[in-house]
Amino acid sequence: MTNVNVDEAYNKQADDYDRFIVKLIPDYLRFNALIPRLAAKPGTVLDIGCGTGNTSARILEAYPKAKLTCIDPSPAMIGIARRKLGDSVTFMESPVEAFQTEERFDLAVSVMVMHNIQTTARRQEVYEKIYSALNPGGAYVSVDIFKGECDLSQKLFMKYWRDFMLESMPMDEVDGKWLALYKEKDKPLKMSEQLAMLKKAGFSSVDIIHKAMNFALILALK
Ligand SMILES: C[S@@+](CC[C@H](N)C(=O)[O-])C[C@H]1O[C@@H](n2cnc3c(N)ncnc32)[C@H](O)[C@@H]1O
């Protein structure tokens, strides 16, 4: 199930992740700051692809009593998240595709994770799994990268995103590393495709809450 190449890349990036992610994702900090404001006092929270734990840290700041479960296939990422979040959080080293639980959650979040899933069929299954894992009235918050709806908007997105990265990184790093990794590994969807897939998974309301270039936060309610 696990895409070994993706996992290895994230393992290697873990130590440096918090330093570079803000230079890669426009509004990364704003997306994470918004997330706790979208759920009314969640008792149980699932952080899918928790990485170094930045989203869960914001949730725990707002709701110290929330019971958090963090999953991620990368042991290096989980190690850093564990140090950041402490032992009250449950950690599981697993890709979302293989994750199994009897627990039901008030809030599920995935920040910059779903583009790692390599086929739309598998991504649809994952959305259905998230829907099933939520309590009635629960919320799923997804932040991710998108493709443009047409060639022109895709070209503009790529231009603006590259310009954003060039504000804080040299051109050889932007083109030779980050955009090369994106082209090789990432599987972003069009916004219209993702909204339709979440609806198909059963979510009753699906809304774009915040968008920055080709990145957006979607709130889906069960
Ligand atoms: C770009 S990082 C995002 C980390 C964190 N959510 C954040 O916003 O900072 C992507 C994370 O997703 C994890 N990941 C990759 N494939 C995954 C999968 N199939 N299921 C769950 N997590 C996955 C990676 O190990 C990595 O930690």
The ligand as a Gaussian input file, in Angstrom:
#p B3LYP/6-31G(d) Opt

LIG

0 1
 C        3.921000      17.734000       2.999000
 S        3.906000      16.709000       4.423000
 C        2.585000      17.448000       5.385000
 C        2.769000      17.226000       6.857000
 C        1.789000      17.954000       7.758000
 N        0.435000      17.517000       7.543000
 C        1.919000      19.431000       7.583000
 O        1.001000      20.062000       7.125000
 O        2.960000      19.992000       7.873000
 C        3.103000      15.240000       3.858000
 C        3.031000      14.179000       4.937000
 O        2.130000      13.162000       4.490000
 C        2.685000      11.906000       4.806000
 N        2.115000      10.932000       3.863000
 C        2.526000      10.612000       2.618000
 N        1.723000       9.671000       2.095000
 C        0.779000       9.407000       3.019000
 C       -0.318000       8.493000       3.089000
 N       -0.603000       7.691000       2.062000
 N       -1.075000       8.462000       4.213000
 C       -0.786000       9.285000       5.262000
 N        0.244000      10.158000       5.253000
 C        1.017000      10.214000       4.153000
 C        4.193000      12.095000       4.663000
 O        4.932000      11.099000       5.355000
 C        4.359000      13.490000       5.221000
 O        4.608000      13.488000       6.597000

